[in-house]
Amino acid sequence: MDPLIAASMIFTLILVVLIGGFIVLFPVTRRLGKALEVYLDQKRNDA
């Protein structure tokens, strides 16, 4: 296989994984952040 073709395929695969990972993880981190904020507010109000 031509090294240029292999490098292009690897670059494209890495780019797709990075963009897909960001799209998947962004809502998850927002939801976890909101849950953590609620937990800390409850803990602060109990003390």
C-alpha positions as CSV (number, residue, x, y, z in Angstrom):
1,M,0.0,0.0,0.0
2,D,1.2,3.5,-0.8
3,P,2.4,5.3,2.3
4,L,0.6,8.4,1.3
5,I,-2.7,6.6,1.0
6,A,-2.1,4.9,4.4
7,A,-1.3,8.2,6.1
8,S,-4.4,9.8,4.6
9,M,-6.6,6.9,5.8
10,I,-5.1,7.1,9.3
11,F,-5.5,10.9,9.4
12,T,-9.1,10.7,8.3
13,L,-9.8,8.0,10.9
14,I,-8.3,10.0,13.7
15,L,-10.2,13.1,12.7
16,V,-13.5,11.2,12.6
17,V,-12.9,9.7,16.0
18,L,-12.0,13.0,17.5
19,I,-15.1,14.8,16.1
20,G,-17.4,11.9,17.0
21,G,-16.0,11.6,20.5
22,F,-16.5,15.3,21.1
23,I,-20.1,15.0,19.8
24,V,-20.8,12.0,22.1
25,L,-19.0,13.3,25.2
26,F,-20.2,16.9,25.2
27,P,-23.8,16.2,26.3
28,V,-22.6,13.6,28.8
29,T,-20.2,16.0,30.5
30,R,-22.9,18.7,30.7
31,R,-25.3,16.3,32.3
32,L,-22.6,15.1,34.8
33,G,-21.8,18.7,35.6
34,K,-25.4,19.5,36.4
35,A,-25.7,16.4,38.5
36,L,-22.5,17.3,40.4
37,E,-23.8,20.9,40.9
38,V,-27.1,19.6,42.4
39,Y,-25.2,17.1,44.6
40,L,-22.9,19.9,45.9
41,D,-25.8,22.3,46.5
42,Q,-27.7,19.6,48.5
43,K,-24.5,18.8,50.5
44,R,-24.0,22.6,51.2
45,N,-27.6,23.0,52.4
46,D,-27.4,20.0,54.7
47,A,-24.3,21.3,56.5
